[in-house]
């Protein structure tokens, strides 16, 4: 089973309690720092991509261990 930390998506980014992703059209985001919103979006994207890469690596490790498994007594 895949470790939950690898496949569980983090919560969407939020600037504060009123301003959350997706930023466009959210009333609480009007007039807020757009650079901060962009930084949060990019860091969230990087975190998710990193988790996906770790998940693929974990599956490859499991697949390799099964491929090399030799049952005793056969």
Secondary structure, 3 states (H helix, E strand, C coil): CCCHHHHCCCCCCECCCCCECCCCCCHHHCCCCHHHHHHHHHHHHHHHHHHHHHHHHHHHHHHHHHHCCCCCCC
